[in-house]
Amino acid sequence: MEKKAELGADRQQTVADLRAARSRLDYLLDAASSVVSRSRDELARTVETPHGTEPVWATIAAIEVTASEAGVVEMLGLTNGSWADEKTPVVTVVQPDRLRFRASALQSDLGVLRDGLTARIVPPTPTAAGRAVPLTETMDGTISLGLAGDPNDRTLELFVVPSELRPWARPGVSAQLEIVTDSTASPELAIPLAAVQRDGLSPVIFRRNPSNPNEAIRMEADLGLDDGRWVALLSGLRDGDEVVLDGAFQLMLATSGSIQKGGHFHSDGTFHEGED
């Protein structure tokens, strides 16, 4: 009876060990399947090798890693022949078409900022000088407020996913974010703030002559509110008129009547033109 009881206990232990081994085999096959992107049944299938009949998983000498989505290889973390453990990054793949814009807003503006506001991402340069990005190359989206603010800079992060990417949009490129917090009942005409020059205390703009494209007309600007990039023009222009952006400062110098000409000061503090 003792021998029979001992054999029964050994049998139960063997059955338990067999179940544990099968569970571990299933776990390892699942893990291997996720790594090599092949099904469990395919890995468990047996094949003939020079060493005899072996399961497919025992014949794998190299693993081919396939990206689940298209992308561009940004960095290789290993060299050929080096060892990699489970925490070592092997390759970094990025998707350039999946960008989000991150901006910093002042915490003092929290009263007018909220999730879902319409925003516009504008090019990184304020003018169209030379080979810069045109002012019209903008991207639209809605903002999402960051989870926390910066107590040192008194700022809050804002995130925008553009609805459509422009060719100039690249990771690391600087740009500006315009947020519409309120609007007027009717549209207002606005021009780039960089087109406005100061002649003394007077704001000056130059309008292109419609009848002679090679001629610019100097005008004293009737300005409204500005956002640091665009300024409302209350009068003097209409839709379709063109203003000078690049070269406006040189035109202002050439047409200015307040530029002090050469001369000299007398001992009483008066200024006289000329050398004598």
DRENTIFI-592484 format. One record per residue (C-alpha): residue number from 1; residue in one letter; chain; x, y, z. Coordinates in nm, 4 decimals. Layout:
% DRENTIFI-592484
> resi, resn, chain, c1, c2, c3
> NUM, a, A, X, Y, Z
...
% end
This chain:
% DRENTIFI-592484
> resi, resn, chain, c1, c2, c3
> 1, m, A, 0.0000, 0.0000, 0.0000
> 2, e, A, 0.2840, 0.2383, 0.0833
> 3, k, A, 0.4475, 0.1696, -0.2539
> 4, k, A, 0.1170, 0.2293, -0.4336
> 5, a, A, 0.0603, 0.5574, -0.2490
> 6, e, A, 0.4147, 0.6676, -0.3314
> 7, l, A, 0.3633, 0.5891, -0.6999
> 8, g, A, 0.0347, 0.7807, -0.6987
> 9, a, A, 0.2038, 1.0866, -0.5477
> 10, d, A, 0.4849, 1.0658, -0.8037
> 11, r, A, 0.2294, 1.0432, -1.0829
> 12, q, A, 0.0457, 1.3532, -0.9597
> 13, q, A, 0.3755, 1.5400, -0.9311
> 14, t, A, 0.4714, 1.4347, -1.2828
> 15, v, A, 0.1342, 1.5452, -1.4215
> 16, a, A, 0.1701, 1.8831, -1.2468
> 17, d, A, 0.5242, 1.9247, -1.3826
> 18, l, A, 0.3997, 1.8345, -1.7318
> 19, r, A, 0.1233, 2.0935, -1.7126
> 20, a, A, 0.3695, 2.3560, -1.5915
> 21, a, A, 0.6075, 2.2688, -1.8755
> 22, r, A, 0.3271, 2.2925, -2.1311
> 23, s, A, 0.2176, 2.6287, -1.9903
> 24, r, A, 0.5743, 2.7560, -2.0079
> 25, l, A, 0.6056, 2.6251, -2.3651
> 26, d, A, 0.2835, 2.8045, -2.4614
> 27, y, A, 0.4110, 3.1256, -2.3004
> 28, l, A, 0.7469, 3.1026, -2.4778
> 29, l, A, 0.5798, 3.0254, -2.8113
> 30, d, A, 0.3537, 3.3288, -2.7696
> 31, a, A, 0.6551, 3.5464, -2.6879
> 32, a, A, 0.8513, 3.4081, -2.9833
> 33, s, A, 0.5507, 3.4560, -3.2108
> 34, s, A, 0.5311, 3.8269, -3.1232
> 35, v, A, 0.9048, 3.8704, -3.1835
> 36, v, A, 0.9382, 3.6883, -3.5155
> 37, s, A, 0.5863, 3.7790, -3.6423
> 38, r, A, 0.4967, 3.4155, -3.7105
> 39, s, A, 0.2066, 3.2142, -3.5721
> 40, r, A, 0.2376, 2.9627, -3.2880
> 41, d, A, 0.1294, 2.6771, -3.5115
> 42, e, A, 0.4011, 2.7622, -3.7611
> 43, l, A, 0.6661, 2.7734, -3.4890
> 44, a, A, 0.5529, 2.4422, -3.3403
> 45, r, A, 0.5520, 2.2640, -3.6764
> 46, t, A, 0.8354, 2.0126, -3.7245
> 47, v, A, 1.0771, 2.0119, -4.0170
> 48, e, A, 1.3571, 1.7858, -4.1325
> 49, t, A, 1.7081, 1.9207, -4.0673
> 50, p, A, 2.0591, 1.7709, -4.0968
> 51, h, A, 2.0300, 1.6950, -3.7248
> 52, g, A, 1.6980, 1.5162, -3.7627
> 53, t, A, 1.3387, 1.6237, -3.7013
> 54, e, A, 1.3173, 1.9558, -3.5143
> 55, p, A, 1.0500, 2.2189, -3.4476
> 56, v, A, 1.0675, 2.5341, -3.6569
> 57, w, A, 1.1455, 2.7542, -3.3544
> 58, a, A, 1.4667, 2.5559, -3.2929
> 59, t, A, 1.5920, 2.6276, -3.6477
> 60, i, A, 1.5622, 3.0081, -3.6282
> 61, a, A, 1.9112, 3.1617, -3.6366
> 62, a, A, 1.8146, 3.5217, -3.7206
> 63, i, A, 1.5055, 3.7364, -3.6675
> 64, e, A, 1.3623, 3.9669, -3.9327
> 65, v, A, 1.1933, 4.2667, -3.7713
> 66, t, A, 0.9186, 4.4283, -3.9788
> 67, a, A, 0.7729, 4.7691, -3.8951
> 68, s, A, 0.3981, 4.7687, -3.8414
> 69, e, A, 0.3698, 5.1048, -4.0215
> 70, a, A, 0.5738, 5.2914, -4.2815
> 71, g, A, 0.8419, 5.5281, -4.1527
> 72, v, A, 1.1963, 5.6568, -4.1859
> 73, v, A, 1.4912, 5.5108, -3.9961
> 74, e, A, 1.6261, 5.7886, -3.7749
> 75, m, A, 1.8904, 5.6049, -3.5730
> 76, l, A, 2.0564, 5.2650, -3.5407
> 77, g, A, 2.1268, 5.1866, -3.1773
> 78, l, A, 2.3587, 4.8900, -3.2383
> 79, t, A, 2.6409, 4.7903, -3.4677
> 80, n, A, 2.6620, 4.4573, -3.6475
> 81, g, A, 2.7649, 4.1767, -3.4171
> 82, s, A, 2.7036, 4.3609, -3.0905
> 83, w, A, 2.4915, 4.2156, -2.8093
> 84, a, A, 2.1472, 4.3502, -2.7269
> 85, d, A, 1.9340, 4.2736, -2.4252
> 86, e, A, 1.5643, 4.3411, -2.3797
> 87, k, A, 1.6255, 4.7070, -2.2808
> 88, t, A, 1.8615, 4.7993, -2.5654
> 89, p, A, 1.7076, 5.0105, -2.8459
> 90, v, A, 1.7998, 4.8562, -3.1803
> 91, v, A, 1.6504, 5.0983, -3.4310
> 92, t, A, 1.4458, 5.4191, -3.4106
> 93, v, A, 1.1841, 5.4776, -3.6794
> 94, v, A, 0.9914, 5.8039, -3.7169
> 95, q, A, 0.6894, 5.9053, -3.9220
> 96, p, A, 0.7539, 6.2580, -4.0580
> 97, d, A, 0.3901, 6.2959, -4.1591
> 98, r, A, 0.2687, 6.2615, -3.7998
> 99, l, A, 0.3710, 6.5896, -3.6397
> 100, r, A, 0.2267, 6.8007, -3.3640
> 101, f, A, 0.3177, 7.1592, -3.2876
> 102, r, A, 0.4191, 7.2534, -2.9338
> 103, a, A, 0.4037, 7.6134, -2.8172
> 104, s, A, 0.4377, 7.8033, -2.4904
> 105, a, A, 0.1681, 8.0422, -2.3726
> 106, l, A, 0.1778, 8.2846, -2.0828
> 107, q, A, -0.0097, 8.1710, -1.7743
> 108, s, A, -0.1649, 8.5172, -1.7579
> 109, d, A, -0.3640, 8.4228, -2.0718
> 110, l, A, -0.5285, 8.1207, -1.9101
> 111, g, A, -0.8529, 8.3142, -1.8833
> 112, v, A, -0.8996, 8.3065, -2.2623
> 113, l, A, -0.7342, 7.9714, -2.3420
> 114, r, A, -0.9229, 7.6427, -2.3489
> 115, d, A, -0.9171, 7.3122, -2.5320
> 116, g, A, -1.0659, 7.3162, -2.8809
> 117, l, A, -0.9895, 7.6772, -2.9768
> 118, t, A, -0.9109, 7.7322, -3.3439
> 119, a, A, -0.5417, 7.7971, -3.4042
> 120, r, A, -0.3147, 7.8705, -3.6985
> 121, i, A, 0.0510, 7.7690, -3.7291
> 122, v, A, 0.2343, 8.0380, -3.9239
> 123, p, A, 0.5740, 8.0163, -4.1008
> 124, p, A, 0.8951, 8.0621, -3.9024
> 125, t, A, 0.9789, 8.4018, -4.0575
> 126, p, A, 0.7809, 8.7258, -4.0207
> 127, t, A, 0.8499, 8.8472, -4.3756
> 128, a, A, 0.8772, 8.7013, -4.7227
> 129, a, A, 1.2386, 8.8143, -4.7620
> 130, g, A, 1.4586, 8.6186, -5.0001
> 131, r, A, 1.4048, 8.2446, -4.9757
> 132, a, A, 1.1825, 8.2576, -4.6675
> 133, v, A, 0.8518, 8.0721, -4.6417
> 134, p, A, 0.5566, 8.2699, -4.7864
> 135, l, A, 0.3192, 8.4199, -4.5316
> 136, t, A, 0.0285, 8.2251, -4.6784
> 137, e, A, 0.1869, 7.8845, -4.6024
> 138, t, A, -0.0071, 7.8322, -4.2786
> 139, m, A, -0.1568, 7.5244, -4.1108
> 140, d, A, -0.4809, 7.5048, -3.9148
> 141, g, A, -0.5828, 7.2963, -3.6151
> 142, t, A, -0.7294, 7.3069, -3.2655
> 143, i, A, -0.5310, 7.3505, -2.9450
> 144, s, A, -0.4964, 7.1175, -2.6493
> 145, l, A, -0.3677, 7.2560, -2.3204
> 146, g, A, -0.0803, 7.0821, -2.1447
> 147, l, A, -0.1328, 6.9013, -1.8171
> 148, a, A, 0.0990, 7.1255, -1.6139
> 149, g, A, 0.2580, 7.4678, -1.6317
> 150, d, A, 0.6156, 7.5834, -1.5811
> 151, p, A, 0.6387, 7.7676, -1.2465
> 152, n, A, 0.9749, 7.9223, -1.3360
> 153, d, A, 0.8884, 8.0653, -1.6783
> 154, r, A, 0.5185, 8.1179, -1.5918
> 155, t, A, 0.4184, 7.9435, -1.9124
> 156, l, A, 0.1866, 7.6627, -2.0186
> 157, e, A, 0.2430, 7.4221, -2.3053
> 158, l, A, -0.0040, 7.4123, -2.5935
> 159, f, A, -0.0291, 7.1342, -2.8521
> 160, v, A, -0.1778, 7.1461, -3.2011
> 161, v, A, -0.2057, 6.8614, -3.4535
> 162, p, A, -0.2200, 7.0236, -3.8011
> 163, s, A, -0.5090, 6.9143, -4.0207
> 164, e, A, -0.2744, 6.9303, -4.3207
> 165, l, A, 0.1051, 6.9527, -4.3306
> 166, r, A, 0.2858, 7.2141, -4.5360
> 167, p, A, 0.6183, 7.1299, -4.7079
> 168, w, A, 0.8144, 7.3455, -4.4608
> 169, a, A, 0.6831, 7.1563, -4.1556
> 170, r, A, 0.9709, 6.9545, -4.0117
> 171, p, A, 1.0639, 6.8348, -3.6620
> 172, g, A, 1.2568, 7.1077, -3.4796
> 173, v, A, 1.1473, 7.3970, -3.7057
> 174, s, A, 1.0498, 7.7132, -3.5169
> 175, a, A, 0.7149, 7.8725, -3.5929
> 176, q, A, 0.4452, 8.0824, -3.4288
> 177, l, A, 0.0960, 7.9916, -3.3132
> 178, e, A, -0.1972, 8.2250, -3.3660
> 179, i, A, -0.5048, 8.1513, -3.1536
> 180, v, A, -0.8461, 8.3000, -3.2210
> 181, t, A, -0.9901, 8.3894, -2.8795
> 182, d, A, -1.2467, 8.6386, -3.0092
> 183, s, A, -1.3522, 8.7915, -3.3397
> 184, t, A, -1.5213, 9.1050, -3.4673
> 185, a, A, -1.8680, 9.1082, -3.6174
> 186, s, A, -1.7253, 9.1876, -3.9617
> 187, p, A, -1.3836, 9.1096, -4.1150
> 188, e, A, -1.1138, 9.3748, -4.0863
> 189, l, A, -0.8343, 9.4416, -4.3319
> 190, a, A, -0.4910, 9.3590, -4.1878
> 191, i, A, -0.1352, 9.3853, -4.3166
> 192, p, A, 0.1937, 9.2424, -4.1863
> 193, l, A, 0.3247, 9.4514, -3.8998
> 194, a, A, 0.6715, 9.4339, -4.0594
> 195, a, A, 0.5384, 9.6430, -4.3502
> 196, v, A, 0.4803, 9.9405, -4.1167
> 197, q, A, 0.7747, 10.1782, -4.0783
> 198, r, A, 0.8166, 10.4669, -3.8367
> 199, d, A, 0.9107, 10.8104, -3.9662
> 200, g, A, 0.9503, 10.9962, -3.6420
> 201, l, A, 0.6213, 10.9360, -3.4611
> 202, s, A, 0.4202, 10.8658, -3.7760
> 203, p, A, 0.3530, 10.5089, -3.8970
> 204, v, A, 0.4158, 10.4829, -4.2698
> 205, i, A, 0.3313, 10.2184, -4.5300
> 206, f, A, 0.3940, 10.2004, -4.9038
> 207, r, A, 0.1151, 10.0928, -5.1378
> 208, r, A, 0.1942, 9.9586, -5.4800
> 209, n, A, 0.0560, 10.1836, -5.7540
> 210, p, A, -0.2137, 9.9792, -5.9333
> 211, s, A, -0.1486, 10.1610, -6.2619
> 212, n, A, 0.2315, 10.1315, -6.2377
> 213, p, A, 0.3618, 9.8206, -6.0589
> 214, n, A, 0.7128, 9.9697, -6.0441
> 215, e, A, 0.5949, 10.2642, -5.8335
> 216, a, A, 0.5154, 10.2724, -5.4610
> 217, i, A, 0.2940, 10.5356, -5.2989
> 218, r, A, 0.3854, 10.6537, -4.9488
> 219, m, A, 0.0910, 10.6646, -4.7077
> 220, e, A, 0.0504, 10.7528, -4.3428
> 221, a, A, -0.1013, 10.4406, -4.1880
> 222, d, A, -0.4273, 10.4489, -3.9935
> 223, l, A, -0.3614, 10.1515, -3.7670
> 224, g, A, -0.5774, 9.9515, -3.5305
> 225, l, A, -0.4955, 9.6625, -3.2989
> 226, d, A, -0.2097, 9.4239, -3.3693
> 227, d, A, -0.1058, 9.0810, -3.2446
> 228, g, A, 0.2667, 9.1267, -3.2962
> 229, r, A, 0.2500, 8.9881, -3.6488
> 230, w, A, -0.0542, 9.1431, -3.8178
> 231, v, A, -0.2026, 9.4871, -3.7650
> 232, a, A, -0.5500, 9.6100, -3.8576
> 233, l, A, -0.5620, 9.8923, -4.1120
> 234, l, A, -0.8644, 10.1141, -4.0535
> 235, s, A, -0.8502, 10.3162, -4.3765
> 236, g, A, -0.6448, 10.3846, -4.6871
> 237, l, A, -0.6471, 10.0366, -4.8408
> 238, r, A, -0.9032, 9.8005, -4.9870
> 239, d, A, -0.9070, 9.4341, -5.0809
> 240, g, A, -0.6631, 9.3632, -5.3618
> 241, d, A, -0.4196, 9.6453, -5.2825
> 242, e, A, -0.0566, 9.5452, -5.2348
> 243, v, A, 0.1787, 9.6884, -4.9722
> 244, v, A, 0.5583, 9.6796, -4.9760
> 245, l, A, 0.7023, 9.4332, -4.7264
> 246, d, A, 1.0664, 9.3894, -4.8241
> 247, g, A, 1.2434, 9.7175, -4.8842
> 248, a, A, 0.9884, 9.9301, -4.6985
> 249, f, A, 1.2561, 10.0630, -4.4629
> 250, q, A, 1.4749, 10.1741, -4.7547
> 251, l, A, 1.1770, 10.3474, -4.9148
> 252, m, A, 1.1032, 10.5226, -4.5872
> 253, l, A, 1.4605, 10.6506, -4.5665
> 254, a, A, 1.4500, 10.7732, -4.9248
> 255, t, A, 1.1217, 10.9616, -4.8755
> 256, s, A, 1.1584, 11.0751, -4.5150
> 257, g, A, 1.1329, 11.4448, -4.4426
> 258, s, A, 1.2445, 11.4148, -4.0806
> 259, i, A, 1.5954, 11.2772, -4.1408
> 260, q, A, 1.8503, 11.5137, -3.9975
> 261, k, A, 2.0981, 11.6292, -4.2620
> 262, g, A, 2.4658, 11.7007, -4.2035
> 263, g, A, 2.5553, 12.0100, -4.0041
> 264, h, A, 2.7116, 12.1374, -3.6832
> 265, f, A, 2.6175, 12.2644, -3.3364
> 266, h, A, 2.7041, 12.6085, -3.2001
> 267, s, A, 2.8057, 12.6773, -2.8426
> 268, d, A, 2.4540, 12.7930, -2.7592
> 269, g, A, 2.3174, 12.4509, -2.8612
> 270, t, A, 2.1626, 12.5541, -3.1911
> 271, f, A, 2.2082, 12.3323, -3.4965
> 272, h, A, 2.2988, 12.4650, -3.8407
> 273, e, A, 2.3234, 12.2774, -4.1671
> 274, g, A, 2.6524, 12.2749, -4.3528
> 275, e, A, 3.0066, 12.2971, -4.2239
> 276, d, A, 3.0185, 12.6718, -4.1416
% end
